[in-house]
């Protein structure tokens, strides 16, 4: 059956931080270029796998602000995965973690549900968007990459495909649910903090503040003020760093984090916990559990194995 060469979608509404993301812009942090990419890499991968796309194919990351699209022409199969978002399409209202086909004259609305902060909209086709330094991932501060979405714009999907055989629900894995206890490796600058402060960090509940975006999230809880002068030089930092400013407020750095920083890092969140962590919402609570570097490596390997086992049947559906 012949297919139209493109599908055109009009953006009726787009909330903040709704943008095009691919797997990320890796290998350039030494030049001061953040990696960006999806906040929740598990859900991003699931959305692409469910419609048979390559793992890193660009998709649209949707924040709690939501997204409303009107299909002006063509037809294309889509998948939504991530969080407990609500999907309204062609008169039906369903939860995220689903596959369907959007046709001319239909509206697709994605809105927040009972849980989760991010969801992903992937298409069985290619999103036409700008590439920056070899990637369509959008850097939130500069807007470089595929770009943020805004009402009045249109999205063109090149070579759209209809994959009716993939319609239906996608299994939401346990590892994609919000995680309120984060495993951390203490340091690398724990020497800047007293033993009492380190104990408070590992034993006290914190709450996510409203200061939450793609760069990071500030936490509310006991003060973690450094006990010595902040005289350390600026150095490279990674996703998951728990950075503490002079006011004692910790910030967990996320997908669009800066590449260097001069504040001490009291700990680093184990990478395998970050995707579930970002599905928490402001005012949710989180705590920290110290693990050794070797245990962190084991957790990361286990998560990779679990992801592989989960994605295989999703990719091979029906």
N, C-alpha and C positions, 0 to 999 in steps of 0.2 A: 504494500500500500504506500503510495507516494506521500511524502511529508512536506510541509511548508518549510522554506529555508530559514525562517525565523519566527519567533513569537515576540510580540511587543506588549509590555506590561506598563501601565501608568501607575505612578506612585500617588495614591490618594492621601496617605498619611505615613509618616515615619518618625518614630521617637528618637531621642538622643542615643548616640552610639550605635545606630543601625548602619551597617557598612559591609562592604565586600571584604571577605577574608579568604586567603588560601592557607596552606600549611604553615606559612611564615617565611621570613626573609633571613635565612641563616647564613652564617659565615662572615657577617659584616660588622659585628659589634666592635671589633678592634678599630674600625673607622668611625665609631660613634653612631652607628645605625642600629636602632632597636630591631629585634626579630619580629615583633608583632605576631600576627596569626591569631587563631581562635582562642578565646578565653577558656573554653571547655573543649579540649581536643578529642575527648571520647565521643561526645555528641556530634561534633563536626564529622568525625570519621564514620559514625553510624549513619548519618543522613546521606553521605555520599555512597556508602556501601549498599544501602537499601535500594538504590536505583541503579546500581551497577557502575558507578563512576569510579575513576581512579581515586586513590585515597586522599590526595591533596588538591583535588579540583576545587576552584573557587566556589564559594557559597555565600549566602547572606547571613551575617550574624545579627540576631534580633535581640534587643535589650527589653527590659520590662516596659519600655515606652510603647512597644508594639509596632506593627506594620500592617498597612492595608494596601493591597494591589488590585487593579482592575485589568483584566486581560483584554487588550484592544484588538488583537489579531493573533491567529495561530493557536496552537495547543501544545502543551508540554507537561510531561509527568514531573511531579515534584515530591520531595520528602521533607518532613519537619521532624527534627529530633533535638531533644534537650529540654530539661525542666518539665514542669507540669503546665505548660502553656496551653491555651485554648485555640483551636483552629476552626474558623468558620469558613465554609466553602460550599458553594452551590446549594445553599439552603440547609446544609448539615453542620452541626456543631460537634466537634470531637476533640479529644486530647491530642497533644503532640505525640510523637512517635508513631507516624503514619505516612502512607504513600497514597497519592491520588493524582488525577490529571486535571489541569486547569485549561479551560477552553475559552474561546472568544466570547465576550459578554458576561463572563463569570467574575465574581469578586473573591479574593482570598484575604482573610483578615486573621492576623496572629496577635493574640493578646495574652497578658500574664494570667496564670491560673493560681492554684493554691501553693505552688512551690517553684523555686528556681528563678534565676536571674538572667539566663541566656538560653536562646534556642537557635537552631540553624535551619535555613531554608536552602535546600539543594535542588538543582534542576537537572533533568536528563537532557542536557545541552550545555552550551558554553556561554557564560555571561560575558557580554562585551563590555569591558571596562579598561581603564588605564593600567599599565604596568609600570612599576618603578623599581629599578635595580633588580629586574628579573622576577618580580613578585607582584601579585594584585593585592596582597594584604594591605589594609589601610592602617596607617599610623595615625592615631586619634588626634594628636596635637597639631601635626602639620597637614593632615588630610592627604598626604602622599599615598599613592597606591590606587586601588580600585575606587576609593572614595566613599564618603558618607552619603546616605540616601536622604532625599528631601522631597516633600510634597511638590508636585508639578513636574518632576523629572520622569523620564521613561527608562525602562530597562529592556534591552534587547537580548534575547536568548538565541544564539546562532545554532543552526543544525538541531533544532528541538526534536525530541523523540517522544513517542507515546508508548509506555510500557505497562499496558493493562495487566499483564501477568504479575506485576509487582505490587499492585494495589493491596491495601490492607494495613494492619497494625505492624509496628516494629517492636520487638521486645526491648523494654527499658532495663538495662542491666543494673544490678545492685551498685556497681562501682560508679554509676552515673548519678546516684542519689546524693544529696547534700551530706557533707562530712563535717561534723562539729568537733572532732578531736584530730588535731594535726600532729603527725610525727615530725620531729625536728632534730637536726644535728646542731648541738650547741656550738656557737661561735660563727665566724672566725674571730670576732672581737669581744668575746665574753670577758676578757681581762679588764674592760672598761667598766664592768658592773660588779657591785658587791655581791657576796654570797647570798645575802638576804634578798636582793633584787632578783637574782637568778632563781631563787626558790619561789618568789612571788610570781615570776613569769611562768614557771612550770606547774604551779599549783592553783593559780587563780583563774576564774572564768573571765573572758573578755567579751566585748560586744562589738559587732561591726557597726561603724558609724555611717552617717549619710555621705561622708567623704569617700566615695567608692566609685572608681571608674576603671578604665582599662590600664591605667598606670599602676594602680594599687588601691589598697583600702586601709584607712586609719582605724585603729582599734581603740575602744574605750575600756578602761579598767585601771588597775593600780599603776601608779607612776613607775616607770623604769628608768628614771634619770641616771645617767652615767655618774660614776663616783669619782672620776678623774677628768682632767681637762681634755677637751676634744682637739687633740693636736695631730690626729692621724692624717696622712695624705689621702687624696682622692684615689680610689682604686676601682677596678672592675667589679661589677655586681651581677647577680644572676636572678632569674625569675624564682620567687619563693624566699628571697632574702627578707628577714625581719629587721628592718632598719629603725633605729631609735634616734630621734632628734634630741636636741638639747633640752626640750621641755618634757622629756620622758615619755612621749607618746610614740608607740610602735606603729609602723606601717609595713604591711606585707606587700611586696612588689610583685606585679603581675605582668601580663603580656606586653604592654607598651612601656615597661620600665626603662628609665634612662640607663645608659651603658656604664657610667661611673658614678661614684658617690663618696662623700667624705664623712658621712655619719657612721658610727659603729653598728655592726650587725650582731645582735645578740644571739641569733640562731638563723638557720636556713630550713625552710619547710621541705620535706622530702618531695621530690617532683611528682611522684605517683599519687600524692594526696591533693594536688592543686586543682585538678579538674573538678573534683567533687566539692572542694572548698568554695570555688567561685559560684556555685549554685546556692550558697547561703545568701540571705538578703540582709540589708541594713537592719540593725537591732537584733539579729540572730546572735546567739552566743557561740563561742569557740574556745577550746582549751588546747594545751600543748603537751605532748608526750616526748620526752627525750629518748633518742635511739642512737646507737653507735653508727659510724660511717659504714661499717660492714652490714649492719642490719638495714640501713637505708638502701644499699645496693641490692640486697635480697628482696626488699619490698618492691623496688623498681622492676627487677626481673620478673617477679611474680605478677605484677600488674601487666607487664608486656605480654606474658604468656596468657593471662586471663583475657586480655583484649584480643589476642589472636584467635583464641577459641570462640569468643563471642562474635567477632566480625565474620568469621568464615560462613556460618549458616545465613547470616544477614545478607552477605554479598551473593550467596548462591541461591537465594530465594527465587521462585516459590519452592 
